[in-house]
Amino acid sequence: MLPDPLREWLDRQDERERRGALQTLKRVDRESGWANAVEAMLATLESTGGVDRAGVTLLAARLAEGVERVEYEDDRPDLSEYDIAFTATDAEGAQ
């Protein structure tokens, strides 16, 4: 019932981690549907190397609403715009 990468990841986890992930899957299934829950969990695993409840819940809800996943071409986002936006400088350029 689960894609191989997700099933294999679950099999490698200790009991506490596996139980938490399965509880997340069950909860998200009730809220957003099985297919969305599994897709969200797999996507979260592939992008982060783990499964967190908030990420899976949010992505599954977006999928249930018909919002497509955002695909980035570069694995590393360019955060330089945030550096510019959140770095305070005065008129002379000093921070």
N, C-alpha and C positions, 0 to 999 in steps of 0.2 A: 504493500500500500504506500510505501515511501520510496522516493528515488534513491538509488544506490549510494550516492555521496552522503546524503542525509542519514540514511540507515547505518552506514559504516561509521559515521561520526558518532551517532548515538551509541553504537556498540562499544566504542572506545572510551566512553565517558565513565566516570565512577558513578555509583548509584545515586548520589545526591544530585549531580549535574544532569544525569539522564532523567531522573524523576522531574526535576524542574523544567527541563525542555519539553517533556511529554505533557506536563500540566499546562505549559504555555500553548502547546499545539492544541490541546483539548479546549482551552478557553477561547483561543482565537478561532477555532472551528465553529464554536457556538456563535461568535460575534460576526464572523465574516465568511464562513463557509469553508469546507474541507479543502477544496482546490486552492483557494486563496491563502489559507493557512499554510499549506505545504509549500506553495510557491514562495511565499514570503519567508518562511523558515529557511528554505534552500538558498534563496537569494541573499539573506542575511549571513548565512554560513559562508557562502562563497565570497562575499565582499569583506567580511570581518574576521573569518576564521573561527567564529563562535556564534552562539545564538543568544540574543538578549530579548527579554520579554517586550520591552518598549519598542525596539526596532521591528520585531516580528508583528506586533499588534498594529503599529502604524502603517507598515507596508501592506499588510493584509487588508486593512480598512481602505486604503487607497485603491487597491486592486478591486475590492468589492464595489467601490463607487465608480469604477471604470477608468481610473486615472492610471496611465501606463507608467511603468518603471522608467526612471531616468537612466540612460546609458551614457557613460562618459567615455571619450576616446582615450584619454590619458588617465592612468590609474592614480596619479598624484595631482590633486587640484592645485591651481596656482593661487596661493593665499596672499600674494603681494598687494592686491587691492585692499584687503583687510588691514594690512600693515599701514598702508597710506591712510585709510579711513580712521583708524583708531590710534594713530600716533599723533599726539598733540605737538605742534611746533608753533613758536611765536613768529613775529614778522621777520626776525633775523635768521630763522631756520633752526634755532636751538630748541631742544626738547625740554 
